[in-house]
Amino acid sequence: MSNNLNFEHEGFTVNISYNSATNSVKRTVSDEDSEIYQDEINFDKSIVAEFDLMAEEEQEKLVNAWGAAGIKSRIEDGQFGSKH
């Protein structure tokens, strides 16, 4: 099962997709209609106490938030170009 999170941040469109089967998060950043960045990172379940005991929906929310926080920081640091 995978869950997507889509949002706008500082003029960019961000898509976060968690794949619970592989514990990986795919992150895509787009500028209007052009994809400008994509990566896939692995989530380490050991950083969250009792992660495996959480409901799958709660796991997805937590991992998507983790992936989103990382990509928001990169946008704010200007790694994908200034939108101001």
VMD Tcl script that builds the backbone (N, CA, C; Angstrom):
set m [mol new atoms 252]
animate dup $m
set s [atomselect $m all]
$s set {name element resname resid chain x y z} {
  {N N MET 1 A 0.848 -1.181 0.000}
  {CA C MET 1 A 0.000 0.000 0.000}
  {C C MET 1 A 0.888 1.236 0.000}
  {N N SER 2 A 0.509 2.240 -0.732}
  {CA C SER 2 A 1.244 3.494 -0.701}
  {C C SER 2 A 0.266 4.635 -0.514}
  {N N ASN 3 A 0.783 5.714 0.033}
  {CA C ASN 3 A -0.037 6.874 0.312}
  {C C ASN 3 A 0.691 8.102 -0.211}
  {N N ASN 4 A -0.033 9.011 -0.859}
  {CA C ASN 4 A 0.577 10.216 -1.411}
  {C C ASN 4 A 0.198 11.439 -0.606}
  {N N LEU 5 A 1.122 12.378 -0.567}
  {CA C LEU 5 A 0.904 13.686 0.027}
  {C C LEU 5 A 1.328 14.703 -1.016}
  {N N ASN 6 A 0.427 15.597 -1.403}
  {CA C ASN 6 A 0.718 16.636 -2.392}
  {C C ASN 6 A 0.475 17.992 -1.758}
  {N N PHE 7 A 1.413 18.941 -1.997}
  {CA C PHE 7 A 1.234 20.281 -1.456}
  {C C PHE 7 A 2.108 21.261 -2.234}
  {N N GLU 8 A 1.805 22.546 -2.063}
  {CA C GLU 8 A 2.590 23.628 -2.642}
  {C C GLU 8 A 3.484 24.197 -1.543}
  {N N HIS 9 A 4.721 24.519 -1.911}
  {CA C HIS 9 A 5.633 25.134 -0.937}
  {C C HIS 9 A 6.568 26.081 -1.665}
  {N N GLU 10 A 6.466 27.359 -1.333}
  {CA C GLU 10 A 7.302 28.419 -1.912}
  {C C GLU 10 A 7.312 28.380 -3.440}
  {N N GLY 11 A 6.141 28.161 -4.029}
  {CA C GLY 11 A 6.004 28.189 -5.474}
  {C C GLY 11 A 6.265 26.866 -6.166}
  {N N PHE 12 A 6.633 25.850 -5.431}
  {CA C PHE 12 A 6.887 24.538 -6.004}
  {C C PHE 12 A 5.755 23.581 -5.629}
  {N N THR 13 A 5.503 22.612 -6.481}
  {CA C THR 13 A 4.569 21.537 -6.175}
  {C C THR 13 A 5.388 20.347 -5.701}
  {N N VAL 14 A 5.006 19.795 -4.557}
  {CA C VAL 14 A 5.746 18.684 -3.962}
  {C C VAL 14 A 4.820 17.476 -3.852}
  {N N ASN 15 A 5.331 16.323 -4.244}
  {CA C ASN 15 A 4.611 15.066 -4.091}
  {C C ASN 15 A 5.474 14.135 -3.262}
  {N N ILE 16 A 4.890 13.609 -2.197}
  {CA C ILE 16 A 5.563 12.658 -1.316}
  {C C ILE 16 A 4.758 11.364 -1.373}
  {N N SER 17 A 5.427 10.240 -1.601}
  {CA C SER 17 A 4.738 8.961 -1.701}
  {C C SER 17 A 5.495 7.912 -0.890}
  {N N TYR 18 A 4.844 7.377 0.132}
  {CA C TYR 18 A 5.440 6.352 0.989}
  {C C TYR 18 A 5.002 4.968 0.534}
  {N N ASN 19 A 5.968 4.085 0.370}
  {CA C ASN 19 A 5.690 2.700 0.024}
  {C C ASN 19 A 6.024 1.854 1.248}
  {N N SER 20 A 5.000 1.374 1.949}
  {CA C SER 20 A 5.208 0.627 3.188}
  {C C SER 20 A 5.860 -0.734 2.956}
  {N N ALA 21 A 5.744 -1.276 1.763}
  {CA C ALA 21 A 6.350 -2.577 1.470}
  {C C ALA 21 A 7.873 -2.494 1.449}
  {N N THR 22 A 8.397 -1.332 1.047}
  {CA C THR 22 A 9.847 -1.163 0.961}
  {C C THR 22 A 10.385 -0.135 1.952}
  {N N ASN 23 A 9.490 0.493 2.711}
  {CA C ASN 23 A 9.858 1.578 3.634}
  {C C ASN 23 A 10.612 2.691 2.926}
  {N N SER 24 A 10.209 2.991 1.696}
  {CA C SER 24 A 10.861 4.050 0.945}
  {C C SER 24 A 9.890 5.189 0.677}
  {N N VAL 25 A 10.459 6.373 0.559}
  {CA C VAL 25 A 9.683 7.574 0.293}
  {C C VAL 25 A 10.191 8.181 -1.007}
  {N N LYS 26 A 9.303 8.328 -1.981}
  {CA C LYS 26 A 9.644 8.981 -3.238}
  {C C LYS 26 A 9.212 10.433 -3.135}
  {N N ARG 27 A 10.147 11.348 -3.418}
  {CA C ARG 27 A 9.868 12.776 -3.324}
  {C C ARG 27 A 10.103 13.414 -4.688}
  {N N THR 28 A 9.113 14.163 -5.150}
  {CA C THR 28 A 9.196 14.836 -6.435}
  {C C THR 28 A 8.875 16.314 -6.233}
  {N N VAL 29 A 9.684 17.175 -6.849}
  {CA C VAL 29 A 9.461 18.619 -6.803}
  {C C VAL 29 A 9.281 19.097 -8.231}
  {N N SER 30 A 8.209 19.869 -8.456}
  {CA C SER 30 A 7.924 20.395 -9.792}
  {C C SER 30 A 7.804 21.911 -9.735}
  {N N ASP 31 A 8.201 22.533 -10.841}
  {CA C ASP 31 A 8.074 23.973 -11.021}
  {C C ASP 31 A 7.119 24.160 -12.187}
  {N N GLU 32 A 5.899 24.553 -11.912}
  {CA C GLU 32 A 4.811 24.605 -12.884}
  {C C GLU 32 A 4.593 23.192 -13.427}
  {N N ASP 33 A 4.848 22.947 -14.703}
  {CA C ASP 33 A 4.606 21.614 -15.258}
  {C C ASP 33 A 5.871 20.785 -15.408}
  {N N SER 34 A 7.021 21.323 -15.003}
  {CA C SER 34 A 8.301 20.631 -15.192}
  {C C SER 34 A 8.804 20.030 -13.880}
  {N N GLU 35 A 9.099 18.730 -13.918}
  {CA C GLU 35 A 9.702 18.090 -12.764}
  {C C GLU 35 A 11.161 18.532 -12.685}
  {N N ILE 36 A 11.565 19.076 -11.527}
  {CA C ILE 36 A 12.936 19.561 -11.401}
  {C C ILE 36 A 13.780 18.717 -10.449}
  {N N TYR 37 A 13.127 17.863 -9.675}
  {CA C TYR 37 A 13.895 17.031 -8.747}
  {C C TYR 37 A 13.070 15.807 -8.374}
  {N N GLN 38 A 13.772 14.684 -8.216}
  {CA C GLN 38 A 13.139 13.458 -7.728}
  {C C GLN 38 A 14.189 12.647 -6.991}
  {N N ASP 39 A 13.806 12.108 -5.852}
  {CA C ASP 39 A 14.674 11.172 -5.169}
  {C C ASP 39 A 13.830 10.140 -4.444}
  {N N GLU 40 A 14.486 9.126 -3.935}
  {CA C GLU 40 A 13.825 8.104 -3.137}
  {C C GLU 40 A 14.724 7.828 -1.942}
  {N N ILE 41 A 14.153 7.951 -0.758}
  {CA C ILE 41 A 14.927 7.755 0.459}
  {C C ILE 41 A 14.280 6.658 1.297}
  {N N ASN 42 A 15.091 5.962 2.062}
  {CA C ASN 42 A 14.582 4.891 2.915}
  {C C ASN 42 A 14.320 5.420 4.315}
  {N N PHE 43 A 13.189 5.030 4.865}
  {CA C PHE 43 A 12.816 5.414 6.218}
  {C C PHE 43 A 13.301 4.354 7.190}
  {N N ASP 44 A 14.005 4.781 8.219}
  {CA C ASP 44 A 14.511 3.888 9.254}
  {C C ASP 44 A 13.458 3.790 10.365}
  {N N LYS 45 A 12.754 2.683 10.414}
  {CA C LYS 45 A 11.673 2.510 11.387}
  {C C LYS 45 A 12.167 2.596 12.826}
  {N N SER 46 A 13.439 2.370 13.060}
  {CA C SER 46 A 13.965 2.372 14.429}
  {C C SER 46 A 13.984 3.769 15.048}
  {N N ILE 47 A 13.792 4.819 14.240}
  {CA C ILE 47 A 13.805 6.167 14.816}
  {C C ILE 47 A 12.482 6.538 15.498}
  {N N VAL 48 A 11.473 5.693 15.332}
  {CA C VAL 48 A 10.162 5.945 15.953}
  {C C VAL 48 A 9.826 4.766 16.866}
  {N N ALA 49 A 9.676 5.054 18.137}
  {CA C ALA 49 A 9.357 3.997 19.097}
  {C C ALA 49 A 8.055 3.306 18.714}
  {N N GLU 50 A 8.057 1.983 18.723}
  {CA C GLU 50 A 6.880 1.153 18.471}
  {C C GLU 50 A 6.215 1.447 17.123}
  {N N PHE 51 A 7.031 1.783 16.119}
  {CA C PHE 51 A 6.506 2.102 14.785}
  {C C PHE 51 A 5.650 0.958 14.245}
  {N N ASP 52 A 6.126 -0.272 14.414}
  {CA C ASP 52 A 5.397 -1.423 13.864}
  {C C ASP 52 A 4.063 -1.671 14.552}
  {N N LEU 53 A 3.845 -1.082 15.711}
  {CA C LEU 53 A 2.578 -1.257 16.420}
  {C C LEU 53 A 1.531 -0.216 16.024}
  {N N MET 54 A 1.952 0.801 15.281}
  {CA C MET 54 A 1.020 1.840 14.838}
  {C C MET 54 A 0.120 1.301 13.726}
  {N N ALA 55 A -1.064 1.891 13.616}
  {CA C ALA 55 A -1.939 1.578 12.474}
  {C C ALA 55 A -1.233 2.024 11.197}
  {N N GLU 56 A -1.480 1.327 10.092}
  {CA C GLU 56 A -0.815 1.633 8.831}
  {C C GLU 56 A -1.058 3.077 8.390}
  {N N GLU 57 A -2.256 3.587 8.615}
  {CA C GLU 57 A -2.558 4.969 8.245}
  {C C GLU 57 A -1.694 5.951 9.030}
  {N N GLU 58 A -1.470 5.668 10.313}
  {CA C GLU 58 A -0.628 6.528 11.141}
  {C C GLU 58 A 0.827 6.450 10.704}
  {N N GLN 59 A 1.286 5.257 10.325}
  {CA C GLN 59 A 2.650 5.105 9.808}
  {C C GLN 59 A 2.835 5.963 8.562}
  {N N GLU 60 A 1.867 5.902 7.649}
  {CA C GLU 60 A 1.941 6.663 6.404}
  {C C GLU 60 A 2.001 8.159 6.680}
  {N N LYS 61 A 1.162 8.645 7.579}
  {CA C LYS 61 A 1.163 10.074 7.918}
  {C C LYS 61 A 2.514 10.490 8.484}
  {N N LEU 62 A 3.051 9.690 9.380}
  {CA C LEU 62 A 4.315 10.016 10.023}
  {C C LEU 62 A 5.466 10.030 9.015}
  {N N VAL 63 A 5.547 9.001 8.177}
  {CA C VAL 63 A 6.646 8.917 7.216}
  {C C VAL 63 A 6.516 10.004 6.149}
  {N N ASN 64 A 5.314 10.293 5.696}
  {CA C ASN 64 A 5.126 11.373 4.729}
  {C C ASN 64 A 5.530 12.718 5.319}
  {N N ALA 65 A 5.188 12.952 6.575}
  {CA C ALA 65 A 5.589 14.202 7.241}
  {C C ALA 65 A 7.107 14.289 7.332}
  {N N TRP 66 A 7.760 13.181 7.635}
  {CA C TRP 66 A 9.218 13.126 7.711}
  {C C TRP 66 A 9.835 13.467 6.351}
  {N N GLY 67 A 9.329 12.871 5.298}
  {CA C GLY 67 A 9.834 13.151 3.951}
  {C C GLY 67 A 9.563 14.580 3.518}
  {N N ALA 68 A 8.384 15.089 3.875}
  {CA C ALA 68 A 8.020 16.456 3.509}
  {C C ALA 68 A 8.898 17.469 4.230}
  {N N ALA 69 A 9.192 17.227 5.504}
  {CA C ALA 69 A 10.029 18.154 6.264}
  {C C ALA 69 A 11.403 18.275 5.618}
  {N N GLY 70 A 11.965 17.165 5.174}
  {CA C GLY 70 A 13.276 17.187 4.532}
  {C C GLY 70 A 13.275 17.962 3.227}
  {N N ILE 71 A 12.243 17.771 2.419}
  {CA C ILE 71 A 12.210 18.448 1.121}
  {C C ILE 71 A 11.881 19.927 1.304}
  {N N LYS 72 A 11.047 20.274 2.288}
  {CA C LYS 72 A 10.768 21.686 2.567}
  {C C LYS 72 A 12.047 22.413 2.965}
  {N N SER 73 A 12.879 21.764 3.790}
  {CA C SER 73 A 14.151 22.372 4.193}
  {C C SER 73 A 15.045 22.628 2.994}
  {N N ARG 74 A 15.079 21.705 2.055}
  {CA C ARG 74 A 15.901 21.869 0.859}
  {C C ARG 74 A 15.389 23.007 -0.016}
  {N N ILE 75 A 14.068 23.146 -0.118}
  {CA C ILE 75 A 13.492 24.251 -0.890}
  {C C ILE 75 A 13.840 25.574 -0.208}
  {N N GLU 76 A 13.653 25.634 1.101}
  {CA C GLU 76 A 13.926 26.866 1.844}
  {C C GLU 76 A 15.400 27.250 1.803}
  {N N ASP 77 A 16.279 26.264 1.687}
  {CA C ASP 77 A 17.719 26.534 1.576}
  {C C ASP 77 A 18.112 26.979 0.172}
  {N N GLY 78 A 17.150 27.019 -0.755}
  {CA C GLY 78 A 17.416 27.470 -2.122}
  {C C GLY 78 A 18.056 26.438 -3.013}
  {N N GLN 79 A 17.943 25.167 -2.670}
  {CA C GLN 79 A 18.584 24.126 -3.459}
  {C C GLN 79 A 17.905 23.887 -4.802}
  {N N PHE 80 A 16.700 24.391 -4.986}
  {CA C PHE 80 A 15.998 24.189 -6.253}
  {C C PHE 80 A 15.751 25.508 -6.966}
  {N N GLY 81 A 16.418 26.550 -6.540}
  {CA C GLY 81 A 16.261 27.848 -7.171}
  {C C GLY 81 A 15.330 28.746 -6.367}
  {N N SER 82 A 15.559 30.015 -6.454}
  {CA C SER 82 A 14.771 30.988 -5.698}
  {C C SER 82 A 13.456 31.273 -6.404}
  {N N LYS 83 A 12.386 31.341 -5.657}
  {CA C LYS 83 A 11.070 31.654 -6.209}
  {C C LYS 83 A 10.635 33.070 -5.824}
  {N N HIS 84 A 11.526 33.836 -5.188}
  {CA C HIS 84 A 11.149 35.179 -4.708}
  {C C HIS 84 A 11.588 36.269 -5.671}
}
mol reanalyze $m
mol bondsrecalc $m
mol representation Tube
mol addrep $m
